[in-house]
Amino acid sequence: MFLATNRFKVLPNRTDAFEKMWENRNSDLPKLEGFVEFRLMRGPECDGYVLYLSHTFWENEDNFKTWTQSKEFGASHAKKRAGQSEPMMMGGPQFEGFQHCSGVKQDGSKF
């Protein structure tokens, strides 16, 4: 399992627009080999921004890398930038990638 995350520092007066941008997007992710799940998480407001995290789970890192090198990736990120008349964020997203190394399921079993 591979987890790709991005941290977004969203301006407080732009959170509605930011969330709607994600809600209304046409995502190709479910069509891609190795895609497992996507989540957008809203965090605390601090230091003049609201923290958001996007989590995309993949079967493995190679599947994620294939996505980042695809025409669908380029097209989806171009759509996010289009039509933004004013800034939504303080700077760009901060990427972090993680490999699965241990886990516990609800039933207590380890994986």
C-alpha positions as a LaTeX table, in Angstrom:
\begin{tabular}{lrrr}
\hline
Residue & $x$ (\AA) & $y$ (\AA) & $z$ (\AA) \\
\hline
Met1 & 0.00 & 0.00 & 0.00 \\
Phe2 & 1.23 & 3.50 & $-0.84$ \\
Leu3 & $-0.27$ & 6.72 & 0.52 \\
Ala4 & 0.23 & 9.95 & $-1.43$ \\
Thr5 & $-0.66$ & 13.06 & 0.55 \\
Asn6 & $-0.70$ & 16.76 & $-0.16$ \\
Arg7 & $-0.98$ & 19.51 & 2.45 \\
Phe8 & $-2.85$ & 22.63 & 1.38 \\
Lys9 & $-2.82$ & 25.91 & 3.30 \\
Val10 & $-6.15$ & 27.39 & 2.20 \\
Leu11 & $-7.12$ & 30.98 & 2.89 \\
Pro12 & $-10.04$ & 31.06 & 5.37 \\
Asn13 & $-12.29$ & 33.05 & 3.02 \\
Arg14 & $-11.68$ & 30.53 & 0.19 \\
Thr15 & $-12.47$ & 27.23 & 1.94 \\
Asp16 & $-15.93$ & 26.90 & 0.35 \\
Ala17 & $-14.51$ & 27.41 & $-3.14$ \\
Phe18 & $-11.65$ & 24.99 & $-2.43$ \\
Glu19 & $-14.00$ & 22.26 & $-1.23$ \\
Lys20 & $-16.40$ & 22.79 & $-4.15$ \\
Met21 & $-13.48$ & 22.55 & $-6.60$ \\
Trp22 & $-12.72$ & 19.06 & $-5.26$ \\
Glu23 & $-16.38$ & 18.02 & $-4.96$ \\
Asn24 & $-17.23$ & 19.02 & $-8.53$ \\
Arg25 & $-14.21$ & 17.57 & $-10.25$ \\
Asn26 & $-14.52$ & 14.74 & $-12.73$ \\
Ser27 & $-11.90$ & 12.32 & $-11.49$ \\
Asp28 & $-10.24$ & 9.65 & $-13.61$ \\
Leu29 & $-8.76$ & 8.03 & $-10.49$ \\
Pro30 & $-11.26$ & 5.12 & $-10.30$ \\
Lys31 & $-10.25$ & 4.08 & $-13.83$ \\
Leu32 & $-6.56$ & 3.79 & $-12.99$ \\
Glu33 & $-4.72$ & 0.59 & $-12.20$ \\
Gly34 & $-3.84$ & 0.34 & $-8.54$ \\
Phe35 & $-6.05$ & 3.18 & $-7.32$ \\
Val36 & $-7.72$ & 2.31 & $-3.98$ \\
Glu37 & $-9.27$ & 5.43 & $-2.43$ \\
Phe38 & $-9.19$ & 9.22 & $-2.27$ \\
Arg39 & $-10.09$ & 11.45 & 0.70 \\
Leu40 & $-9.94$ & 15.20 & 1.27 \\
Met41 & $-9.63$ & 16.09 & 4.95 \\
Arg42 & $-10.21$ & 19.50 & 6.54 \\
Gly43 & $-8.06$ & 20.37 & 9.54 \\
Pro44 & $-7.61$ & 23.26 & 11.93 \\
Glu45 & $-7.40$ & 26.96 & 11.17 \\
Cys46 & $-4.11$ & 28.45 & 12.31 \\
Asp47 & $-1.66$ & 31.18 & 11.30 \\
Gly48 & $-4.02$ & 32.66 & 8.71 \\
Tyr49 & $-4.94$ & 29.47 & 6.83 \\
Val50 & $-7.05$ & 26.30 & 7.09 \\
Leu51 & $-5.07$ & 23.09 & 6.70 \\
Tyr52 & $-6.37$ & 20.49 & 4.25 \\
Leu53 & $-4.90$ & 17.09 & 3.44 \\
Ser54 & $-5.59$ & 15.02 & 0.36 \\
His55 & $-4.99$ & 11.29 & 0.78 \\
Thr56 & $-4.77$ & 9.01 & $-2.22$ \\
Phe57 & $-4.23$ & 5.32 & $-1.51$ \\
Trp58 & $-2.61$ & 3.11 & $-4.14$ \\
Glu59 & $-1.84$ & $-0.60$ & $-4.24$ \\
Asn60 & 1.85 & 0.32 & $-4.63$ \\
Glu61 & 4.17 & 3.22 & $-5.37$ \\
Asp62 & 4.64 & 2.18 & $-9.00$ \\
Asn63 & 0.89 & 2.64 & $-9.62$ \\
Phe64 & 1.12 & 6.14 & $-8.12$ \\
Lys65 & 4.16 & 7.02 & $-10.25$ \\
Thr66 & 2.38 & 5.80 & $-13.38$ \\
Trp67 & $-0.53$ & 8.13 & $-12.52$ \\
Thr68 & 1.78 & 11.14 & $-12.06$ \\
Gln69 & 3.29 & 10.53 & $-15.51$ \\
Ser70 & $-0.06$ & 10.12 & $-17.28$ \\
Lys71 & $-1.90$ & 12.56 & $-19.53$ \\
Glu72 & $-4.87$ & 12.26 & $-17.12$ \\
Phe73 & $-2.71$ & 13.61 & $-14.28$ \\
Gly74 & $-1.64$ & 16.62 & $-16.35$ \\
Ala75 & $-5.20$ & 17.29 & $-17.46$ \\
Ser76 & $-6.69$ & 17.04 & $-13.96$ \\
His77 & $-4.15$ & 19.42 & $-12.46$ \\
Ala78 & $-4.60$ & 21.92 & $-15.29$ \\
Lys79 & $-8.38$ & 21.90 & $-14.60$ \\
Lys80 & $-7.78$ & 22.76 & $-10.94$ \\
Arg81 & $-5.78$ & 25.85 & $-11.91$ \\
Ala82 & $-8.23$ & 27.01 & $-14.57$ \\
Gly83 & $-10.86$ & 29.51 & $-13.58$ \\
Gln84 & $-9.26$ & 30.59 & $-10.32$ \\
Ser85 & $-9.69$ & 34.35 & $-10.36$ \\
Glu86 & $-8.07$ & 34.87 & $-6.95$ \\
Pro87 & $-5.63$ & 32.82 & $-4.91$ \\
Met88 & $-7.04$ & 30.04 & $-2.72$ \\
Met89 & $-3.86$ & 28.98 & $-0.97$ \\
Met90 & $-0.76$ & 30.23 & 0.76 \\
Gly91 & 1.84 & 28.72 & $-1.57$ \\
Gly92 & 1.53 & 25.42 & $-3.34$ \\
Pro93 & 0.69 & 21.99 & $-1.97$ \\
Gln94 & 3.30 & 20.06 & $-0.01$ \\
Phe95 & 3.61 & 16.43 & $-1.16$ \\
Glu96 & 4.47 & 13.52 & 1.12 \\
Gly97 & 4.51 & 9.82 & 0.15 \\
Phe98 & 4.39 & 6.86 & 2.53 \\
Gln99 & 4.91 & 3.08 & 2.20 \\
His100 & 2.79 & 0.77 & 4.34 \\
Cys101 & 4.84 & $-0.96$ & 7.05 \\
Ser102 & 2.32 & $-2.04$ & 9.72 \\
Gly103 & $-1.39$ & $-1.94$ & 10.51 \\
Val104 & $-4.30$ & $-3.19$ & 12.61 \\
Lys105 & $-7.83$ & $-3.77$ & 11.34 \\
Gln106 & $-11.05$ & $-3.09$ & 13.27 \\
Asp107 & $-11.25$ & $-6.79$ & 14.18 \\
Gly108 & $-7.76$ & $-6.60$ & 15.72 \\
Ser109 & $-6.01$ & $-8.52$ & 12.97 \\
Lys110 & $-2.68$ & $-7.17$ & 11.82 \\
Phe111 & $-1.65$ & $-6.54$ & 8.23 \\
\hline
\end{tabular}
